């Protein structure tokens, strides 16, 4: 499946999280999310992904470990007729290695 995907850079992501304009959806598995995630992100594991559970408003950006699963989530959304197309290709790995704040636990 070919989808329309727009990459979101770390600075744009950080600014959107700070001002509340971005809803970050982390599609990694629960144990990965609990071990560390970008503060403010929502856990929605790809293994149980349901596009209908996504927020209906705001700017939704997908994230995973390094940009592969987030693209798959976009494919699922677009196949379901949703227009979400943005992902953070650096994922949690880039966020963590850049020294940015990390949240732990399942929320």
C-alpha positions in Angstrom: 0.0 0.0 0.0 1.3 3.4 -0.9 0.4 6.2 1.6 1.0 9.8 1.8 3.4 10.4 4.8 4.7 13.6 6.2 7.8 13.6 8.4 7.7 15.7 11.5 11.0 16.9 12.9 11.9 16.8 16.5 11.8 20.5 17.0 8.3 20.7 15.4 7.2 17.8 17.6 8.5 19.3 20.8 6.9 22.7 20.1 3.5 21.0 19.2 3.6 19.0 22.4 4.4 22.1 24.5 1.6 24.2 23.0 -0.9 21.3 22.8 -1.4 21.4 19.1 0.0 17.8 18.6 -1.5 14.6 19.9 1.4 12.1 19.8 0.4 8.5 19.4 3.1 6.0 20.3 2.5 2.6 18.5 5.2 0.6 20.3 4.2 -2.3 22.5 3.1 -1.7 26.2 6.4 -3.0 27.6 8.4 -0.6 25.4 6.1 2.3 26.3 6.4 1.6 30.0 10.2 1.4 29.8 10.3 5.0 28.4 8.3 7.2 26.2 8.0 10.8 25.0 6.1 12.8 27.7 2.5 13.4 26.8 2.3 10.6 24.2 -0.6 8.2 24.1 0.0 4.5 24.0 -1.8 2.7 21.2 0.2 -0.5 20.3 0.3 -1.4 16.7 -0.5 -5.0 17.6 -3.9 -3.9 18.8 -4.3 -0.8 16.7 -7.8 0.6 16.1 -7.9 3.7 14.0 -11.4 4.5 15.3 -9.9 5.0 18.8 -7.9 8.0 17.6 -8.8 11.5 18.6 -11.1 13.2 16.1 -9.6 16.6 16.4 -6.1 18.1 16.6 -3.0 17.2 14.8 -2.2 13.5 15.2 1.4 12.5 14.9 2.5 8.8 15.1 5.7 7.6 16.8 7.4 4.3 17.4 11.0 3.3 18.1 12.6 4.4 14.9 9.9 5.2 12.3 8.8 1.9 10.8 5.7 1.0 12.8 4.5 4.6 12.7 4.3 4.4 8.9 2.3 1.1 9.2 -0.1 2.9 11.6 -0.6 5.6 8.9 -1.2 3.0 6.3 -3.9 1.5 8.6 -5.5 4.9 9.1 -5.5 5.8 5.4 -7.0 2.3 4.5 -9.8 3.2 7.0 -10.4 6.4 5.2 -8.8 8.7 7.8 -6.5 11.5 6.7 -3.8 11.2 9.3 -0.4 11.3 7.6 2.3 12.6 10.0 4.9 10.7 11.9 8.1 11.4 13.8 10.7 9.3 11.9 13.4 9.5 14.6 11.1 7.9 17.1 11.8 7.3 20.7 15.4 6.4 19.9 16.2 9.8 18.5 14.3 11.5 21.3 16.1 9.6 24.0 19.6 9.9 22.5 19.1 13.7 22.1 18.9 14.0 25.8 15.2 15.1 25.9 13.0 14.3 28.9 11.6 10.8 29.1 8.5 9.5 30.9 8.4 6.0 32.4 5.4 3.8 33.3 2.2 3.2 31.5 0.9 6.7 31.4 
